Amino acid sequence: MNDKLKVLVRLDLDCGEAEVAAQGHVTAQSLQALYVVVKRANHLKEGLHLVVDVSHARVEPAAMEQLQACSKSHHLPASIDPLQSECNISVLAPASLGSGTSTGVRSRAMSLAA
């Protein structure tokens, strides 16, 4: 697997959904760049539901903890979004992490790819 972080954004503004899919190696440092992409996607439409798909990436545990914390708090880190805008994030984790991500989120993320 490549260590470079590759990010693809899929948008369905009519349905109010977006998928930010990352491949490569997600570290605490590279996560900052991923957050910037998520922030930009979040500001495209109010109330947008964002699926952050790292299921095909190698994710360091500290980075996954940060992503899950953002998902629970509905906010990106203050260093990325000082205004602390509402950010409705679901994380699609690699299967090896056993994050308990629901099948519904996986199906919704897959439908965005179609």
C-alpha positions as CSV (number, residue, x, y, z in Angstrom):
1,M,0.0,0.0,0.0
2,N,1.2,3.5,-0.9
3,D,2.2,5.8,2.0
4,K,1.0,8.9,0.1
5,L,-2.4,10.1,1.1
6,K,-4.9,10.2,-1.8
7,V,-8.3,11.8,-1.3
8,L,-11.4,11.6,-3.5
9,V,-14.5,13.6,-2.8
10,R,-17.9,12.5,-4.1
11,L,-20.8,14.8,-3.7
12,D,-24.6,14.4,-4.0
13,L,-25.8,17.9,-3.1
14,D,-29.4,17.0,-3.9
15,C,-29.4,14.3,-1.2
16,G,-27.2,16.3,1.1
17,E,-24.4,13.7,1.2
18,A,-20.7,13.7,0.6
19,E,-18.1,11.0,0.8
20,V,-14.4,11.9,1.5
21,A,-12.5,8.7,0.6
22,A,-8.9,8.4,1.6
23,Q,-6.3,5.8,0.5
24,G,-2.7,5.5,1.6
25,H,-1.4,6.0,5.1
26,V,-3.4,8.2,7.5
27,T,-1.3,9.5,10.3
28,A,-1.9,12.2,12.9
29,Q,0.0,14.5,10.7
30,S,-1.7,13.6,7.4
31,L,-5.0,13.7,9.1
32,Q,-4.7,17.5,9.3
33,A,-4.8,17.6,5.5
34,L,-7.8,15.3,5.4
35,Y,-9.6,17.6,7.9
36,V,-9.0,20.5,5.5
37,V,-10.8,18.6,2.7
38,V,-13.6,17.6,5.0
39,K,-14.0,21.2,6.1
40,R,-14.3,22.4,2.5
41,A,-16.8,19.7,1.7
42,N,-18.8,20.6,4.9
43,H,-19.1,24.3,3.8
44,L,-20.7,23.4,0.4
45,K,-24.1,22.9,1.9
46,E,-25.6,23.4,5.4
47,G,-26.5,20.1,7.0
48,L,-24.5,18.0,4.7
49,H,-23.9,14.4,5.9
50,L,-20.2,13.5,5.4
51,V,-18.9,10.0,5.2
52,V,-15.1,9.9,5.8
53,D,-14.1,6.6,4.2
54,V,-10.8,5.3,5.4
55,S,-11.7,1.7,4.8
56,H,-9.0,1.3,2.1
57,A,-6.3,3.2,4.0
58,R,-3.7,2.2,6.6
59,V,-4.9,4.2,9.6
60,E,-2.8,4.8,12.7
61,P,-4.7,4.2,15.9
62,A,-4.2,7.8,17.1
63,A,-5.6,9.1,13.8
64,M,-8.6,6.8,14.1
65,E,-9.3,8.0,17.6
66,Q,-9.2,11.6,16.4
67,L,-11.6,10.9,13.6
68,Q,-14.0,9.1,15.9
69,A,-13.9,12.0,18.4
70,C,-14.9,14.4,15.6
71,S,-17.7,12.1,14.6
72,K,-19.0,12.1,18.2
73,S,-18.6,15.8,18.8
74,H,-19.9,16.9,15.3
75,H,-17.0,19.3,15.1
76,L,-13.6,19.4,13.5
77,P,-10.6,20.3,15.6
78,A,-10.5,24.0,16.5
79,S,-7.1,24.4,14.8
80,I,-8.8,23.4,11.5
81,D,-12.2,25.1,12.1
82,P,-11.9,27.9,14.6
83,L,-15.6,28.8,14.2
84,Q,-16.5,25.2,15.2
85,S,-19.2,24.8,12.5
86,E,-21.5,21.8,12.9
87,C,-20.0,18.9,11.0
88,N,-22.0,15.7,10.7
89,I,-19.3,13.1,10.1
90,S,-19.6,9.3,9.9
91,V,-16.4,7.3,9.8
92,L,-16.1,4.2,7.6
93,A,-13.1,2.4,9.2
94,P,-10.9,-0.4,7.9
95,A,-12.5,-3.8,8.8
96,S,-9.3,-4.7,10.7
97,L,-10.0,-2.0,13.3
98,G,-13.5,-3.4,14.2
99,S,-14.9,0.1,14.7
100,G,-18.5,-1.1,14.7
101,T,-19.4,1.0,11.7
102,S,-22.9,0.2,10.6
103,T,-23.8,-1.5,7.4
104,G,-26.1,1.5,6.6
105,V,-23.2,3.9,6.5
106,R,-21.2,1.5,4.3
107,S,-24.2,1.2,1.9
108,R,-24.8,4.9,1.8
109,A,-21.1,5.5,1.1
110,M,-21.2,2.9,-1.7
111,S,-24.3,4.5,-3.2
112,L,-22.4,7.8,-3.5
113,A,-19.8,6.0,-5.6
114,A,-22.4,4.7,-8.1
